[in-house]
Amino acid sequence: MRSRFADTVLDTAGEQLPRFGGATFTLRFRLMRLTWVICWFVLAAWTPSPCNHWRVWLLRCFGARVHSTAVIRGSARIWWPANLAMGQHTSMGPGVLCYNVADVTLGDFSIVSQRAHLCTGTHDVDDKDFPLVSLPITIQANAWIAAEAFVGPGVLVGEGAVLGARAVAARALAPWTIYVGNPAKPIRRRRGGEFA
């Protein structure tokens, strides 16, 4: 699916396609994003851990659907808040890159650890115009994305699944299974099964 904000054709003013140096997103959306980036940098990026409720409030002002018990570190970088949903007791750690051109959903009690990368955008390599393509990421309840791991466009991380440190997930991860490596491969079931 193409991004809902993408400019994919020449308009009557003769603006260029992104392939030829033109903008991928509309001017209106680029201005909205600029406002968001400035607000996060000035009002939230520097704030200490106890200011979590302030950061949640700010994300909600820009359209995020974030539960009041969710934790978002100030150094996390969220591309567009309106494409973010976080359930109860979820956590987005320090330095997380959330490139959410499409929706990113974190289920209850899921954790995204420091410097992990959630990337919903890619490009259609078979199209000569190389357009942006965006696919949602869903991380289900009780799942853990460990430090510096990468989750690609369209990936469903099953309930209770673990993606090990620096692992790369380009396909769905089965529930209650631990994955490591690049590409991520299952190494065993998660002990304890489903949490009560």
GUMIFI-960182 format. One line per field, with one value per residue: y, x, z of N, C-alpha, C, O in turn; residue number from 1; residue in one letter. Coordinates in nm, 4 decimals. Example, Ala and Ser with C-alpha at 12.3 -4.5 7.8 and 13.67 -1.06 7.14 Angstrom:
<recs>
n_y = c(-0.5690_-0.2250);
n_x = c(1.3190_1.2850);
n_z = c(0.7800_0.7080);
ca_y = c(-0.4500_-0.1060);
ca_x = c(1.2300_1.3670);
ca_z = c(0.7800_0.7140);
c_y = c(-0.3300_0.0030);
c_x = c(1.3200_1.2900);
c_z = c(0.7800_0.7870);
o_y = c(-0.3319_0.1138);
o_x = c(1.4236_1.3409);
o_z = c(0.8465_0.8039);
n = c(1_2);
res = c(a_s);
</recs>
This chain:
<recs>
n_y = c(-0.1174_0.2196_0.5094_0.7186_0.9856_1.0369_1.1989_1.1065_1.1592_1.3898_1.7189_1.9793_2.2031_2.1090_1.9800_1.7736_1.4137_1.2048_1.0419_1.1984_1.3956_1.5301_1.6037_1.3537_1.3663_1.5646_1.9258_2.0361_1.8206_1.7918_2.0318_1.9933_1.7789_1.9009_2.0823_1.8987_1.7724_1.9890_2.0579_1.8189_1.8133_2.0571_2.0478_1.7906_1.6012_1.6351_1.5822_1.4352_1.0956_1.1003_1.2705_1.1410_1.1359_1.3865_1.3595_1.1597_1.3017_1.5035_1.3509_1.2557_1.4953_1.5264_1.3266_1.0590_0.7368_0.6548_0.4677_0.5651_0.4407_0.3743_0.3921_0.6222_0.7075_1.0142_1.0346_0.8764_0.8534_0.9411_0.9206_1.0030_1.0875_1.0356_0.7907_0.6034_0.3622_0.2639_0.0207_-0.0777_-0.0448_-0.0567_-0.0113_0.2147_0.2354_0.4148_0.6037_0.4691_0.4212_0.5051_0.4746_0.5492_0.5590_0.4197_0.2637_0.1857_-0.0468_-0.1245_-0.3861_-0.4588_-0.4587_-0.4938_-0.4513_-0.2294_-0.2116_-0.0219_0.1758_0.0196_-0.0362_0.0445_0.0074_0.1139_0.1812_0.1342_0.0857_0.0470_-0.1582_-0.2583_-0.0757_0.1843_0.4450_0.4200_0.4347_0.5290_0.2832_0.1785_-0.0223_-0.1565_-0.2160_-0.4548_-0.5222_-0.7615_-0.8319_-0.8662_-0.9110_-0.8762_-0.6565_-0.6564_-0.4803_-0.2671_-0.4118_-0.4772_-0.4169_-0.4796_-0.3417_-0.4261_-0.6383_-0.8748_-0.9222_-1.1854_-1.2641_-1.2528_-1.3123_-1.2948_-1.0854_-1.1018_-0.9152_-0.6920_-0.8404_-0.9085_-0.8667_-0.9521_-1.0868_-1.2340_-1.3082_-1.5934_-1.6572_-1.6586_-1.7385_-1.7378_-1.5382_-1.4918_-1.3277_-1.2439_-1.3015_-1.3022_-1.5971_-1.8700_-1.9899_-2.1204_-2.2152_-1.9826_-2.0054_-2.0902_-2.0297_-1.8896_-1.5869_-1.5278);
n_x = c(0.0843_0.0573_0.1948_-0.0316_0.0242_0.1877_0.3219_0.2748_0.2631_0.3284_0.2176_-0.0127_0.1435_0.3840_0.5563_0.8258_0.8588_0.9341_1.1535_1.3057_1.4011_1.1921_0.9456_0.8485_0.6351_0.3400_0.3394_0.1863_0.1743_0.4468_0.4956_0.3337_0.4688_0.7156_0.6376_0.5677_0.8222_0.9751_0.8270_0.8557_1.1342_1.1830_1.0046_1.0036_1.2158_1.4406_1.3546_1.3508_1.3074_1.0879_0.9041_0.7285_0.4438_0.3938_0.5184_0.3551_0.1132_0.1827_0.2312_-0.0294_-0.1577_-0.0815_-0.2157_-0.1569_-0.2443_-0.2176_-0.1860_-0.2343_-0.0567_0.1609_0.5121_0.7370_1.0477_1.2333_1.4330_1.3490_1.2537_0.9889_0.8314_0.5749_0.3191_0.0362_0.0205_0.0729_0.0053_-0.0203_-0.0540_-0.1611_0.0862_0.3022_0.6291_0.8625_1.1855_1.5019_1.6347_1.4962_1.4004_1.1265_0.9984_0.7288_0.5601_0.3428_0.0913_0.2011_0.1614_0.1603_0.1035_-0.0517_0.1726_0.3975_0.7409_0.9795_1.3062_1.6136_1.7391_1.6255_1.4743_1.1883_1.0474_0.8329_0.8362_0.9280_1.0518_0.9142_1.0846_1.0542_0.9274_0.9830_0.9753_1.0327_0.8615_0.7549_0.6508_0.4320_0.3803_0.2001_0.3203_0.2765_0.3041_0.2421_0.0765_0.2838_0.5204_0.8717_1.1017_1.4293_1.7408_1.8593_1.7452_1.5817_1.2738_1.0885_0.8829_0.5377_0.5529_0.4321_0.4575_0.4226_0.2171_0.3914_0.6340_0.9938_1.2389_1.5667_1.8642_1.9896_1.8830_1.7080_1.3930_1.2032_0.9850_0.6783_0.6710_0.6391_0.4062_0.5175_0.7828_1.1385_1.3588_1.6611_1.9367_2.0219_1.8837_1.6143_1.5843_1.4016_1.4885_1.4059_1.1139_0.9526_1.0115_0.7781_0.5540_0.2345_0.1745_0.0070);
n_z = c(0.0000_-0.0796_0.0815_0.2563_0.2535_0.0438_-0.2463_-0.5704_-0.8401_-1.1108_-1.0580_-1.1701_-1.1561_-1.2264_-1.0466_-0.9328_-0.9428_-0.6575_-0.7228_-0.8880_-0.7269_-0.6131_-0.3537_-0.1166_0.0544_0.1108_0.1184_0.3248_0.5074_0.5636_0.6993_0.9243_1.0394_1.0921_1.2891_1.4889_1.5394_1.6334_1.8640_2.0191_2.0532_2.1913_2.4108_2.5236_2.4667_2.6292_2.8813_3.2138_3.3453_3.5433_3.4207_3.2562_3.2282_3.1199_2.8682_2.7570_2.7475_2.5625_2.3290_2.2906_2.2289_1.9684_1.8442_1.9124_2.0427_2.3419_2.6311_2.9722_3.1454_2.9981_2.9112_2.7833_2.6766_2.6787_2.4877_2.2823_1.9396_1.7623_1.4630_1.3594_1.5644_1.5429_1.4241_1.6158_1.8637_2.1961_2.4417_2.7769_3.0293_2.8532_2.7038_2.5697_2.5067_2.5795_2.3108_2.1089_1.7720_1.6042_1.3192_1.1984_0.9467_0.8679_1.0768_1.4074_1.6548_1.9908_2.2022_2.5238_2.7985_2.6411_2.5350_2.4045_2.3669_2.4370_2.1722_1.9725_1.6485_1.4849_1.1858_0.9491_0.6846_0.3426_0.0071_-0.3215_-0.5024_-0.7547_-0.9079_-1.1326_-1.0395_-0.7740_-0.5381_-0.2047_0.0227_0.2697_0.5558_0.8302_1.1683_1.4185_1.7530_1.9689_2.2879_2.5796_2.4414_2.3601_2.2292_2.1948_2.2804_2.0251_1.8183_1.5003_1.3496_1.0714_0.7965_0.7999_0.9804_1.2132_1.5447_1.7442_2.0337_2.3385_2.2158_2.1663_2.0414_1.9953_2.1031_1.8621_1.6553_1.3432_1.2215_0.9563_0.8881_1.0166_1.3677_1.5633_1.8325_2.1769_2.1346_2.1042_1.9211_1.7351_1.5634_1.2139_0.9177_1.1607_1.3489_1.4921_1.8165_2.0451_2.2417_2.4575_2.7979_3.0566_2.9224_2.8503_3.0205_3.3302);
ca_y = c(0.0000_0.3432_0.5984_0.8074_1.1216_1.0442_1.2568_1.0039_1.2017_1.5319_1.7956_2.0766_2.2992_2.0449_1.9347_1.6498_1.2901_1.1847_0.9812_1.3044_1.4989_1.5911_1.5664_1.2324_1.4014_1.6945_2.0390_2.0454_1.7188_1.8236_2.1386_1.9310_1.7017_1.9955_2.1294_1.7892_1.7537_2.1024_2.0439_1.7100_1.8546_2.1670_2.0219_1.6542_1.5193_1.6560_1.5633_1.3149_0.9877_1.1331_1.3533_1.0536_1.1757_1.5012_1.3100_1.0928_1.4083_1.5684_1.2575_1.2549_1.6215_1.5094_1.2182_0.9236_0.6664_0.6009_0.4452_0.6475_0.3649_0.3514_0.4668_0.6626_0.7856_1.1388_1.0193_0.8016_0.9370_0.8938_0.9949_1.0692_1.0368_0.9861_0.6513_0.5250_0.3171_0.1893_-0.0299_-0.0680_-0.0850_-0.0739_0.0691_0.2483_0.2696_0.5236_0.5972_0.3911_0.4887_0.4576_0.5348_0.4998_0.6132_0.3477_0.2429_0.0985_-0.0791_-0.2018_-0.4459_-0.4471_-0.5156_-0.5157_-0.3677_-0.2023_-0.1696_0.0892_0.1869_-0.0667_0.0391_-0.0013_0.0744_0.0771_0.2281_0.0769_0.1367_-0.0532_-0.1689_-0.3004_0.0391_0.2744_0.5681_0.3877_0.5023_0.4857_0.1877_0.1671_-0.1342_-0.1436_-0.3099_-0.4847_-0.5968_-0.8041_-0.8274_-0.9396_-0.9329_-0.7946_-0.6254_-0.6282_-0.3667_-0.2481_-0.5011_-0.4101_-0.4756_-0.4214_-0.3125_-0.5333_-0.7503_-0.9023_-0.9897_-1.2563_-1.2470_-1.3153_-1.3394_-1.2171_-1.0619_-1.0784_-0.7960_-0.6722_-0.9300_-0.8407_-0.9355_-0.9087_-1.1678_-1.2522_-1.3878_-1.6759_-1.6288_-1.7272_-1.7957_-1.6491_-1.5272_-1.4200_-1.3290_-1.1672_-1.2745_-1.3649_-1.7385_-1.9164_-2.0792_-2.2060_-2.1589_-1.9051_-2.0835_-2.0314_-2.0202_-1.7668_-1.5275_-1.5155);
ca_x = c(0.0000_0.1342_0.1689_-0.1444_0.0732_0.2891_0.2958_0.3269_0.2547_0.3508_0.0937_-0.0257_0.2538_0.5046_0.6479_0.8940_0.8412_1.0429_1.2694_1.3832_1.4317_1.0707_0.9071_0.7695_0.5153_0.2822_0.3912_0.1062_0.2173_0.5838_0.4855_0.2810_0.5782_0.8126_0.5813_0.5838_0.9637_1.0163_0.7610_0.9184_1.2704_1.1812_0.9219_1.0048_1.3355_1.5377_1.2910_1.3911_1.2083_0.9635_0.8143_0.6643_0.3043_0.4023_0.5476_0.2332_0.0183_0.2264_0.2024_-0.1743_-0.1930_-0.0543_-0.2981_-0.1199_-0.3356_-0.1223_-0.2448_-0.1706_0.0482_0.2728_0.6349_0.8100_1.1664_1.2481_1.5252_1.2829_1.2206_0.8650_0.8198_0.4450_0.2411_-0.0979_0.0331_0.1239_-0.0874_0.0502_-0.1460_-0.1283_0.2186_0.3995_0.7492_0.9475_1.3081_1.5879_1.6926_1.4174_1.3613_0.9948_0.9694_0.5931_0.4865_0.2172_0.0633_0.2760_0.0768_0.2239_0.0042_-0.0302_0.2929_0.5075_0.8584_1.0739_1.4241_1.6964_1.7921_1.5583_1.4253_1.0622_1.0488_0.7153_0.8501_1.0240_1.0260_0.8820_1.2063_1.0177_0.8669_1.0906_0.9691_1.0830_0.7741_0.7480_0.5464_0.4274_0.3034_0.1973_0.3876_0.2003_0.3764_0.1328_0.0946_0.3916_0.6364_0.9886_1.1976_1.5490_1.8251_1.9108_1.6812_1.5130_1.1472_1.0604_0.7456_0.4404_0.5812_0.3483_0.5310_0.3192_0.2092_0.4962_0.7556_1.1132_1.3352_1.6912_1.9433_2.0424_1.8211_1.6330_1.2684_1.1403_0.8631_0.6044_0.7318_0.5372_0.3870_0.5905_0.9025_1.2544_1.4279_1.7887_2.0090_1.9847_1.7469_1.5763_1.5447_1.3577_1.5830_1.3314_0.9923_0.9751_0.9735_0.6692_0.4338_0.1580_0.1706_-0.1278);
ca_z = c(0.0000_-0.0837_0.1935_0.2318_0.2417_-0.0622_-0.3780_-0.6601_-0.9794_-1.1353_-1.0531_-1.2789_-1.1438_-1.2773_-0.9412_-0.9681_-0.8679_-0.5608_-0.7888_-0.9512_-0.6282_-0.5582_-0.2171_-0.0987_0.1308_0.0787_0.1959_0.4474_0.6030_0.6059_0.7998_1.0458_1.0993_1.1453_1.4162_1.5850_1.5732_1.7172_1.9951_2.0952_2.0880_2.2891_2.5283_2.5785_2.4437_2.7375_3.0124_3.2869_3.3577_3.6148_3.3379_3.1586_3.2034_3.0305_2.7337_2.7108_2.7148_2.4386_2.2194_2.2679_2.1624_1.8252_1.7909_1.9552_2.1312_2.4380_2.7637_3.0766_3.2141_2.9048_2.9403_2.6627_2.7136_2.6046_2.3742_2.1742_1.8243_1.7016_1.3382_1.3535_1.6772_1.5092_1.3793_1.7285_1.9681_2.3013_2.5422_2.9190_3.0793_2.7453_2.7261_2.4560_2.5767_2.5332_2.1774_2.0127_1.6480_1.5612_1.1893_1.1780_0.8322_0.8868_1.2190_1.4974_1.7688_2.0980_2.2898_2.6681_2.8608_2.5463_2.5620_2.2965_2.4421_2.3899_2.0365_1.8747_1.5331_1.4285_1.0557_0.8700_0.5474_0.2489_-0.1267_-0.4225_-0.5835_-0.8895_-0.9746_-1.1740_-0.9611_-0.6404_-0.4418_-0.0655_0.0568_0.4154_0.6092_0.9757_1.2589_1.5393_1.8559_2.0556_2.4333_2.6475_2.3542_2.3925_2.1239_2.2744_2.2422_1.8903_1.7207_1.3905_1.3071_0.9415_0.7561_0.7892_1.0707_1.3296_1.6515_1.8180_2.1791_2.4180_2.1388_2.2006_1.9337_2.0679_2.0755_1.7269_1.5579_1.2374_1.1889_0.8314_0.8768_1.1414_1.4739_1.6285_1.9751_2.2834_2.0757_2.1099_1.7927_1.7326_1.4364_1.0964_0.9600_1.2879_1.3444_1.6244_1.8844_2.1374_2.2994_2.5791_2.9154_3.1350_2.8389_2.8602_3.1539_3.3862);
c_y = c(0.1235_0.4297_0.6931_0.9524_1.1408_1.1154_1.1596_1.0434_1.3486_1.6047_1.8982_2.1827_2.2390_2.0030_1.7969_1.5311_1.2765_1.1272_1.0862_1.4209_1.5690_1.5388_1.4380_1.2640_1.5406_1.8035_2.0519_1.9452_1.7445_1.9338_2.0846_1.8521_1.7912_2.0505_2.0243_1.7753_1.8659_2.0907_1.9349_1.7511_1.9581_2.1261_1.8856_1.5821_1.5256_1.6185_1.4336_1.2153_1.0264_1.2169_1.2705_1.0967_1.2967_1.4551_1.2383_1.1973_1.4739_1.4790_1.2551_1.3823_1.6124_1.3831_1.0773_0.8671_0.5891_0.5881_0.5232_0.5742_0.3351_0.4395_0.4934_0.7491_0.9083_1.1263_0.9318_0.8991_0.8752_0.9810_1.0702_1.0105_0.9780_0.8419_0.5600_0.4912_0.2320_0.1509_-0.0112_-0.1194_-0.1212_0.0174_0.0885_0.3097_0.3832_0.4991_0.5141_0.4790_0.4266_0.5319_0.4840_0.5801_0.5467_0.3233_0.1492_0.0792_-0.1677_-0.2520_-0.4336_-0.5223_-0.5482_-0.4133_-0.3531_-0.1391_-0.0676_0.0679_0.0835_0.0220_-0.0283_0.0759_0.0271_0.1140_0.1539_0.1394_0.0205_-0.0592_-0.2124_-0.1894_0.1390_0.4052_0.5471_0.4506_0.4434_0.3918_0.1737_0.0550_-0.1294_-0.2497_-0.3285_-0.5705_-0.6337_-0.8075_-0.9158_-0.9698_-0.8386_-0.7811_-0.5769_-0.5179_-0.3762_-0.3465_-0.4179_-0.4879_-0.4039_-0.4026_-0.4379_-0.6481_-0.7543_-0.9801_-1.0523_-1.2349_-1.3224_-1.3460_-1.2496_-1.2076_-1.0184_-0.9543_-0.8010_-0.7696_-0.8483_-0.9245_-0.8745_-0.9846_-1.1844_-1.3414_-1.4621_-1.6415_-1.7155_-1.8016_-1.6923_-1.6569_-1.4512_-1.4179_-1.2409_-1.2575_-1.3521_-1.5081_-1.7828_-2.0086_-2.1670_-2.1377_-2.0823_-1.9839_-2.0128_-2.0146_-1.8866_-1.7168_-1.5159_-1.3704);
c_x = c(0.0887_0.0989_0.0551_-0.1009_0.1646_0.2365_0.3561_0.3193_0.2926_0.2177_0.0922_0.0834_0.3858_0.6037_0.7023_0.8479_0.9560_1.1694_1.3630_1.4103_1.3113_1.0384_0.8252_0.6367_0.4683_0.3432_0.3166_0.1548_0.3599_0.5849_0.4305_0.3907_0.6854_0.7661_0.5986_0.7283_1.0122_0.9560_0.8271_1.0574_1.2703_1.1131_0.9400_1.1376_1.4341_1.4821_1.3354_1.2752_1.0805_0.8634_0.7391_0.5216_0.2976_0.4261_0.4255_0.1306_0.0543_0.2009_0.0531_-0.2207_-0.1732_-0.1211_-0.2616_-0.2275_-0.2486_-0.1907_-0.1668_-0.0594_0.1679_0.3908_0.7073_0.9269_1.1791_1.3371_1.4685_1.2474_1.1021_0.8368_0.6880_0.3515_0.1049_-0.0965_0.0843_0.0117_-0.0083_-0.0494_-0.0950_0.0127_0.3158_0.5180_0.8239_1.0740_1.3882_1.6396_1.6163_1.3864_1.2308_0.9578_0.8329_0.5176_0.3490_0.2024_0.1635_0.1899_0.1536_0.1154_0.0436_0.0952_0.4048_0.6179_0.9397_1.1954_1.5091_1.7505_1.7362_1.4994_1.2992_1.0417_0.9322_0.7285_0.9562_0.9946_0.9951_0.9989_1.1772_0.9492_0.9773_1.0912_1.0084_0.9966_0.7849_0.6296_0.5484_0.3346_0.3101_0.2800_0.2974_0.2861_0.2724_0.1742_0.2098_0.5128_0.7492_1.0769_1.3228_1.6339_1.8747_1.8565_1.6068_1.3873_1.1042_0.9131_0.6590_0.4585_0.4791_0.4334_0.4257_0.3263_0.3221_0.6246_0.8695_1.2002_1.4640_1.7652_2.0038_1.9888_1.7375_1.5114_1.2074_1.0109_0.8008_0.6817_0.6214_0.5248_0.4764_0.7132_1.0140_1.3285_1.5585_1.8419_1.9515_1.9970_1.7126_1.5289_1.5031_1.4624_1.5153_1.2012_1.0291_0.9243_0.8650_0.5422_0.3647_0.1566_0.0268_-0.1683);
c_z = c(0.0000_0.0367_0.1596_0.2148_0.1204_-0.1861_-0.4791_-0.8072_-0.9898_-1.1255_-1.1660_-1.2737_-1.1912_-1.1699_-0.9750_-0.8832_-0.7680_-0.6232_-0.8484_-0.8565_-0.5700_-0.4201_-0.2161_-0.0321_0.0922_0.1666_0.3275_0.5516_0.6516_0.7118_0.9322_1.1173_1.1587_1.2797_1.5246_1.6314_1.6641_1.8568_2.0793_2.1420_2.2002_2.4198_2.5930_2.5715_2.5597_2.8746_3.0798_3.3005_3.4311_3.5344_3.2340_3.1268_3.1098_2.8868_2.6736_2.6673_2.5812_2.3175_2.1870_2.1987_2.0118_1.7696_1.8312_2.0476_2.2310_2.5739_2.8686_3.1504_3.1240_2.9440_2.8088_2.7072_2.6234_2.4829_2.2628_2.0625_1.7511_1.5803_1.3284_1.4592_1.6419_1.4594_1.4903_1.8253_2.0664_2.4097_2.6841_2.9479_2.9671_2.7715_2.5953_2.5154_2.5161_2.3917_2.0763_1.8921_1.6002_1.4333_1.1456_1.0717_0.8275_1.0377_1.2857_1.6207_1.8651_2.1914_2.4359_2.7130_2.7607_2.5716_2.4341_2.3647_2.3681_2.2491_1.9382_1.7649_1.4816_1.2989_0.9701_0.7226_0.4690_0.1120_-0.2203_-0.5205_-0.7269_-0.9696_-1.0077_-1.0949_-0.8155_-0.5305_-0.3011_-0.0484_0.2077_0.4576_0.7611_1.0472_1.3797_1.6305_1.9610_2.2030_2.4798_2.5600_2.3949_2.2696_2.1969_2.2099_2.0979_1.7870_1.6164_1.3555_1.1805_0.9114_0.7480_0.8854_1.1848_1.4283_1.7421_1.9678_2.2491_2.3437_2.1858_2.0760_2.0013_2.0225_1.9357_1.6228_1.4593_1.2010_1.0638_0.8064_1.0146_1.2385_1.5478_1.7762_2.0638_2.2314_2.0805_1.9771_1.8107_1.5900_1.3283_0.9738_1.0874_1.2665_1.4842_1.6861_1.9882_2.1791_2.4253_2.6983_2.9951_3.0549_2.8539_3.0049_3.2007_3.3920);
o_y = c(0.1290_0.4241_0.7424_1.0347_1.2514_1.0957_1.1329_0.9674_1.4222_1.5581_1.9034_2.2459_2.3080_1.9913_1.7148_1.5464_1.3307_1.1604_1.0651_1.5320_1.6581_1.4406_1.4160_1.1973_1.6239_1.7759_2.0762_1.9794_1.7212_1.9299_2.1253_1.8580_1.7605_2.0637_2.0548_1.7673_1.8403_2.1111_1.9555_1.7268_1.9478_2.1647_1.8657_1.5070_1.4279_1.6226_1.3328_1.2476_0.9889_1.2323_1.3249_1.0945_1.3075_1.5048_1.2537_1.1830_1.4970_1.5268_1.2529_1.3782_1.6824_1.3380_0.9829_0.9410_0.4741_0.6849_0.5442_0.6388_0.2765_0.5468_0.4011_0.8534_0.9055_1.1991_0.9146_1.0148_0.7709_1.1022_1.1882_0.8959_0.8807_0.7777_0.4508_0.5776_0.1393_0.2360_0.0613_-0.2240_-0.2071_0.1112_-0.0061_0.4210_0.4412_0.3889_0.4902_0.5959_0.3100_0.6376_0.3896_0.6568_0.6092_0.3584_0.0481_0.1764_-0.2725_-0.1731_-0.4019_-0.6351_-0.6229_-0.3039_-0.4510_-0.0266_-0.0318_-0.0391_0.0625_0.1413_-0.1440_0.1972_-0.0867_0.0812_0.1160_0.2366_-0.0908_0.0243_-0.2047_-0.2085_0.1748_0.4700_0.6439_0.5132_0.3266_0.4183_0.1588_0.0386_-0.1009_-0.3577_-0.2315_-0.6768_-0.5476_-0.7886_-1.0251_-1.0468_-0.7345_-0.8807_-0.4682_-0.4692_-0.4798_-0.3627_-0.3021_-0.6091_-0.2822_-0.4424_-0.5413_-0.7477_-0.6519_-1.0916_-0.9820_-1.1929_-1.4403_-1.4012_-1.1411_-1.3085_-0.9097_-0.8957_-0.9018_-0.7798_-0.7342_-1.0383_-0.7590_-0.9514_-1.1530_-1.4366_-1.4022_-1.6007_-1.8301_-1.9117_-1.5730_-1.7653_-1.3582_-1.4961_-1.1737_-1.2873_-1.4544_-1.5367_-1.7393_-2.0946_-2.2772_-2.0187_-2.1153_-2.0250_-1.8899_-1.9885_-1.7829_-1.7945_-1.4966_-1.3389);
o_x = c(0.1865_-0.0130_0.0462_-0.1790_0.2137_0.1219_0.4762_0.3654_0.2896_0.1168_0.1844_0.1132_0.4876_0.7230_0.6348_0.8046_1.0640_1.2802_1.4839_1.4392_1.3258_1.0972_0.7423_0.5366_0.5468_0.3926_0.3781_0.1741_0.3903_0.6662_0.4752_0.4035_0.7404_0.8453_0.6385_0.7537_1.0829_1.0252_0.8522_1.0944_1.3493_1.1581_0.8964_1.1701_1.5047_1.5549_1.3557_1.1602_0.9723_0.7489_0.6912_0.4816_0.2052_0.3622_0.3959_0.0681_-0.0327_0.1538_0.0142_-0.3134_-0.2401_-0.0870_-0.3284_-0.2931_-0.2114_-0.2464_-0.0463_0.0250_0.2662_0.3734_0.7357_0.9065_1.1402_1.3195_1.5330_1.2146_1.1140_0.8201_0.6871_0.3085_0.0620_-0.2014_0.1339_-0.0667_0.0622_-0.1203_0.0015_0.0533_0.4022_0.5095_0.8463_1.0713_1.3490_1.6824_1.6671_1.3507_1.2265_0.8947_0.8217_0.4259_0.2506_0.2907_0.2048_0.1495_0.2056_0.0437_0.1581_0.1200_0.4969_0.5929_0.9657_1.1880_1.4815_1.7992_1.7941_1.4773_1.3023_1.0208_0.9318_0.6404_1.0605_0.9195_1.0439_1.0105_1.2654_0.9169_1.0565_1.1953_1.0173_1.0501_0.8187_0.5207_0.6550_0.2253_0.4164_0.3059_0.2476_0.3344_0.2214_0.2909_0.2313_0.5997_0.7255_1.1214_1.3224_1.6035_1.9253_1.9151_1.5728_1.3919_1.0854_0.8276_0.7010_0.3868_0.4449_0.4767_0.3494_0.4288_0.3454_0.7171_0.8455_1.2315_1.4702_1.7344_2.0621_2.0443_1.7007_1.5240_1.1648_0.9356_0.8626_0.7485_0.5224_0.6228_0.5070_0.7445_0.9889_1.3576_1.5668_1.7983_1.8499_2.1082_1.7741_1.4464_1.5615_1.5184_1.5626_1.1812_1.1273_0.8083_0.8609_0.4355_0.4296_0.1398_-0.0643_-0.2788);
o_z = c(0.0745_0.0877_0.0471_0.1671_0.0976_-0.2264_-0.4744_-0.8923_-0.8912_-1.1783_-1.2474_-1.3750_-1.1960_-1.1978_-1.0371_-0.7690_-0.7910_-0.5809_-0.8578_-0.9009_-0.4862_-0.3747_-0.3044_-0.0581_0.0468_0.2759_0.4313_0.6682_0.7686_0.8041_1.0395_1.2396_1.2645_1.3729_1.6370_1.7516_1.7616_1.9565_2.1980_2.2569_2.2941_2.5277_2.7064_2.6635_2.5848_2.9737_3.0121_3.2709_3.3859_3.5767_3.1345_3.0104_3.0292_2.7941_2.5551_2.5622_2.4972_2.2143_2.0702_2.1178_1.9359_1.6602_1.7889_2.1210_2.2076_2.6256_2.8543_3.2126_3.1694_3.0018_2.7324_2.7692_2.5066_2.3852_2.1593_2.0889_1.6868_1.5934_1.2933_1.4460_1.7040_1.4531_1.4624_1.8644_2.0265_2.4633_2.7082_2.8974_2.9850_2.8507_2.5198_2.5678_2.4148_2.3577_1.9668_1.9067_1.5610_1.4373_1.0673_1.1012_0.7881_1.1159_1.2288_1.6845_1.8269_2.2529_2.4680_2.6704_2.7937_2.6222_2.3641_2.4142_2.2537_2.2127_1.8316_1.7860_1.4398_1.3018_0.9233_0.6432_0.5223_0.1036_-0.2007_-0.6101_-0.8124_-1.0868_-0.9205_-1.0838_-0.7399_-0.4390_-0.2818_-0.0994_0.2674_0.4033_0.8163_0.9941_1.4368_1.5915_2.0328_2.2372_2.4274_2.6006_2.4562_2.2125_2.2545_2.1010_2.0548_1.6799_1.6412_1.3342_1.1807_0.9906_0.6962_0.8750_1.2441_1.3990_1.8083_2.0214_2.2225_2.4033_2.2388_2.0129_2.0587_1.9187_1.8959_1.5134_1.4872_1.1557_1.0648_0.7148_1.1163_1.1982_1.5900_1.8387_2.0306_2.2765_2.0633_1.9265_1.8908_1.5056_1.3457_0.9302_1.1176_1.1798_1.5835_1.6181_2.0163_2.1550_2.4919_2.7011_3.0003_3.1104_2.8685_3.0989_3.1202_3.4362);
n = c(1_2_3_4_5_6_7_8_9_10_11_12_13_14_15_16_17_18_19_20_21_22_23_24_25_26_27_28_29_30_31_32_33_34_35_36_37_38_39_40_41_42_43_44_45_46_47_48_49_50_51_52_53_54_55_56_57_58_59_60_61_62_63_64_65_66_67_68_69_70_71_72_73_74_75_76_77_78_79_80_81_82_83_84_85_86_87_88_89_90_91_92_93_94_95_96_97_98_99_100_101_102_103_104_105_106_107_108_109_110_111_112_113_114_115_116_117_118_119_120_121_122_123_124_125_126_127_128_129_130_131_132_133_134_135_136_137_138_139_140_141_142_143_144_145_146_147_148_149_150_151_152_153_154_155_156_157_158_159_160_161_162_163_164_165_166_167_168_169_170_171_172_173_174_175_176_177_178_179_180_181_182_183_184_185_186_187_188_189_190_191_192_193_194_195_196);
res = c(m_r_s_r_f_a_d_t_v_l_d_t_a_g_e_q_l_p_r_f_g_g_a_t_f_t_l_r_f_r_l_m_r_l_t_w_v_i_c_w_f_v_l_a_a_w_t_p_s_p_c_n_h_w_r_v_w_l_l_r_c_f_g_a_r_v_h_s_t_a_v_i_r_g_s_a_r_i_w_w_p_a_n_l_a_m_g_q_h_t_s_m_g_p_g_v_l_c_y_n_v_a_d_v_t_l_g_d_f_s_i_v_s_q_r_a_h_l_c_t_g_t_h_d_v_d_d_k_d_f_p_l_v_s_l_p_i_t_i_q_a_n_a_w_i_a_a_e_a_f_v_g_p_g_v_l_v_g_e_g_a_v_l_g_a_r_a_v_a_a_r_a_l_a_p_w_t_i_y_v_g_n_p_a_k_p_i_r_r_r_r_g_g_e_f_a);
</recs>
